């Protein structure tokens, strides 16, 4: 294999093309990932590959390319990213066009520039650099998946495929400011319904009011979070566990004189490795029931989604290769960190048993904010790191 050479101008220009596509899953506006996915497919075909386009939902396809190295047997490495982005939100909060895709003072600007179209571009151009350098052992899988910002339907669909079972490691190319994130927090979304009895606001004695019960539940949820802190402390890279109420619903502002029959509380729970999700969900279910019992309000709890923490050993060969590649490309030591949220890697590990790590261009905390950007130099460096990681890992 000859020296790896990355098309620096090409990867930056391709990132710009991707950013200029509004790939928000927005049925009302008629947008989703399809145009971005088609652009990814087109570029892969231009590079001589034969990607498979798999529709997960109407207009929302995964794009998967399998690149055989031609250098004999070896492991299979996946480079993974997602083509959807979150909404731009309030346009007044932006100081430039959210889909400009321009470069100002060394920064490529726009929604999805960091999260994570730079990563998608980098992984594709890294694969091109590896292929151009000559035969390599094993094979490379590129996955541009849909719905990471939602329920991760793209990752769930891919994890069910036979190909997923053959992958020896996956790098999720999310923005982590160059940190090697082998650990990610788990996530549970709970929907708690309190069922009471409706009555006139002037006659509360005839009601079973679920609203005070919901308020008491929220108050006591804070106690559960404090208990988790005492039990598990804070993780080196992930910090503390969080149990956060995010939605409270009950009653109707047009009928303030009506005591409602139901109230709803939603919890966004973020956990570190070592937390038993089944036990925690059971604790919160028991708590909801206990809060309603004195007033005869019944509680039901629905687990909307349950994603366990990811904790890939840092001595896994893929992570060892990534650390060596980072040091070789950047000239600095490898820095390890953690992902505060979940990524597609969570699903790939949970559902397909794939060891995953998260590493990519863009600020660690800039995702989903107005005036999103990524440093151009970080795109180029990440592309080189991915290519070198693949060379090292696939070559053993």
N, C-alpha and C positions, 0 to 999 in steps of 0.2 A: 504493500500500500504506500502510495506517495504521500507527500505532505497535504494536510487538510487546508483547503482554501475556501473561505466563505465569501460569497457575493454580498459585500457589505451594502452597496447601493441598492441591490435588488431586494434584500430583506427589509430595508427601511421603506422603499417605495411600495412594497407589497403590504406592509403594515398600514401605510397611508390609504391604500385602496380599500382595505378592510374597514378601517375606521370611518370612511365616508359612507359606508352602508349602515343604515339604521336597522340593526338586527335585533330590535326589541320584540319580544313576544307580546304583541299588542293587537288582539283580534279586532278591537274597535277601529284601529287605524289600518288594519289589513297588513300588518308587518309581522315577520318572524325571521327565523334564521336562514330561510331558503336562499336568498341572494348571496349571502356570505358563504354558505355551504357550496353553492355553485361556483363561486370564484375560487374557493379552495380546491374543488374538484378540477377546475380548468387548469390551475397552476400545477397540480400534481400530474395531470396528463401531459402538460407541456414538458415536464421533467422526465417523461417516459414511463410513468407508473400507470397502473390500472386500478384506480380506487373503486370501491364499492359504495354506492349511495343507497342508504337504507332509511326509508321513511319511518320515523318513530310515531309521529302524528302527522296529520295532513299539513304539508308545507314545512315540515320540521325534520330534515334528514340528517342522520349521522353520515360522515364521510370517513371511510376506513381504507387505508392503503397498506398492503403488506409488501415489503421490499426484501427480497431474498438477496443475501450477501454474495452468494456465489463462491464463497471461500471455504466451503466445507461446513460440517456440523458445528453448532454453537448455540448459545442461548437466544431467547427472543426478548427484545427490549421494546417497550412501548413509550412513545412520546405523545402526551395527551393534552388537549385543550378544548375549550368550548367556544362556539360561534355566537352565542347569545350575549346580549348586554342588558343592563338594567336601563330603565327609562332615564332620560335626561333631567326629569323633574321640572322645577321652576326655571324657565328660560331666563328670567330676570336675574337669577343667581350666577349666570355664566357671564364672563367678560369677553367671550368669543363664541362663534358658532360651534355647538357641541359636536358637529360632524365635519368640522373643517379639515381635519387630517393634515394640517399644515405644520411647519417646523419653525419655531421661533426661539432664538437663543439656545439652540441645541435640544429643545424639547419638542417632541411630537405630540400634538394636542388633539383632544377630542374624547367623546364617550367611548369607552372600551379600549382606549389606547394602551392603558396598563392592564385593565381587567377585561379580556386578556388577549387582545388581537396581536399585540407585540409577541406574546408567547406563542401563539398559533403560527405566525409568520416565522419566528425563530426556529421552531421545531421542523418546519418544512424545509427551510433553507439549510439547516444543519444536516438533515437527511441527504439533501442534494450534495453538500460538501463531502459527506462520507461516501456516497456512491461515486462521485467524480474521482475520489482518491484511489479507487480500484476495489477489487473483491475483498470482502470481509466475512468472517465466520458468522454463522447464525443468520438472524433476520431482524429487521426493524419494522415495527408497526406504528403507523401514524393514525391517530384518532382525533378528528374534529367533531365533537359531540354537541348535542343540543340540550337546552333546558337546565344547565348547571345552576342558573339563577333561580330556578323554580324547584321542582321536586326531583331534579336530576334524572328525568326520564331517559335521556340519551345514554347515560352511564348504566342505568338499570337494564336497558335493552341490550347494550353491548355485553354486559356482564353475564347475560344468559347464553351467549354464543359459545360454540366449541373453541373458537380462536382465543377467547378470554382465558380459558383453562390452560392454554399453552404458553402464556406470557410469564416470563421469569421476573420481571420487574417493570414498573411504570413510573416515569417522571411526569408529574402534573406541572405544566409550565405556567403556573399562576404567579402573580407579582408578589415576590417576597424580598425584594431589595437585595438579592444575592445571598440570602440566608438559605442554608440547607435545612429544610423542615421535615424531619423524619417523624414528627409527632403532630397530630391534629386533634383538636377538641371534638368530642362527640356532641351530638345534637338530638334533642327530643322535643317534639312539638305536641303539647297536650291541649285538648279542647275539653273544658269542664263545663257541664251544663247543670244548673240548679233548677229543679222543678218544684214550684209551689202552687199556689191557687190565687187567681185574680180576684180583685175586689175593688170597690170604690175607695178613693183616697181618704174620704171622710169616714170610712168604716173599716179601719185596718184590723179590727178584731175579727172580721170575717175572711181575712186573707191569710195565706202563708207566704209571706213576702221573701222572695229569693235575693233581693238586692242587698240587705244587710248581711245575709249569709255569704254572698260573693265578696263583700268587703272584708268580712272576718277571715275568709279563706285567703285573700290576698295578704292580709296582715300576718297570718301565720305561715305563709309561704316564705316570708323573710326569715322566720325561725329555722325552716328547713335549710335554707341557704347557709345560715350561720352554723348549723349542725354539720353540714358538709365540709365547711372550712375547718371545723375542729377535728373531723374525722380524717380528712385527706390533706390538709394544709394547702400550700400553693405549689404548683408545679414549676420546675426550673424554667421552662420555656412557655408554658401555657397559663400560668397564674392560677387563679381560684376557679372553683365551680360557680356557675351563675344559674339562678332560677328566677327568671324575669317575667312578670306579667306584662303582656304586650297588647292585649285586647280585653276590654270590659264592655259588655252590652247588657242592657236591661231597660225595658220600658220604651216609651215613645214620647219625644219632646212635644208632639202635637196633642198629647193627652196626659198632661202632668198629673191629672186627678185620678189616674188609673194605676193601681198597684199591679205590676205585670205578673204573669204566671211563671215566666222563665227568666233566667239571667245566665250569661255566658262569660267565662274567663278563659283566656288562652295564655299558655305559658311557653316561653322559649327557654329551654334548658340547655346549658352548655357544660360538658363534663370533661374531666381529665381522666387519663388512664387509671384504672383501679375502681372506678365507680360502677356499681352493679345497676344497670338501667332497669332491670325487672324489679329489683328491690325498691329502687327510688320511685318508679311509677306506682308501685303498690303503696308506698308510704304516702304519696300525694293523693291517691285514690281514697285511702283510709281517712286522710285529713279532710278531704271534701265531704265525705259522709259524716264525719264527726261534727263538722261545722253546721251542717243542716239538721242534724238529729234533734236538737232541743226545740226547734220550731216546726218540725214535721216536713221540712224541705228535703227532697231527695236529690241525690247527686249521681251523675253518670259521667264517666271519663273516657274519652276517645284518644288513643294514640294516633295522631295524624301522621307522624313520621318518627323513626327511631334510627339514628345513625351512631354507631359506636365510635369511640376514639380510635385513632390510628397510632400505633407505636412500633414503627419498623426499626429493628436494631441498626445502630449506626455502623456496625461491622458487616452489614450486608454488602456483597460485592458491588451492587449497583451504587450504593451510597459511598463506598470507598472510592470507586471510579469517579463519581461526581465530585468528591472532595479533591481528588488529585487533579481533575480537569479544571476546577475552579482556581486552584492555586497556580496551575500552569498558565492559564489564560490571563488572570487578573494580576498575578504577581503577589497576591496577598494570601493570608491564611484562610482556610475554610471557617466560616462562622455558622454555628448551628442555632436554629430557632424553632418556633412552633407556629402552627396555623390556628388563629383564634376562632375561626369558623370551620365549616365543613367544605370539602371540595369534592369533585368527581372521584378523587382518590379514595375518599371514604367509602363510596359505593363499590369501587373496584376491589378494595380490600375486603369489605364485608361480604359481597355477593359472589366474588370469583376467587377470593384468596390471593389476590395479586399483591406482593409487597410494593408499596408506593412511597414516594417522596415528592415533596413540593419544592420547586425552585424555579424562579423566573424573573424577567425584567419588570421594573416598575416598583414604585413605593409600596411598602407593606400596608400602609394605612390610607392610601389614596382612593381605593376602590369605592365606587358609588357616590363619590363627591362631585360637586360642580367643579369646573375648570380642571378636569382630569387630564393628566399628561404622563408621558414616559420619556426618560432621557434617551436620546438616540444612541449614545454610547452604550447604554445598558442593553439595548436590543442587539447590538453587534456582539457584545461580550457574551450574552446568553447564547446566541447562535453558535459561537465558537465553543462554549462550554458544553452544550448539548452534543455537538459533533465529536469533541474529544472524549466525552463520557461514553458515547456509543462505541467509539473505537476501542477504548480501554476495556469496557465491560464485555463487549461481544468477542474481543480478542482474548479474554480470559486473564 
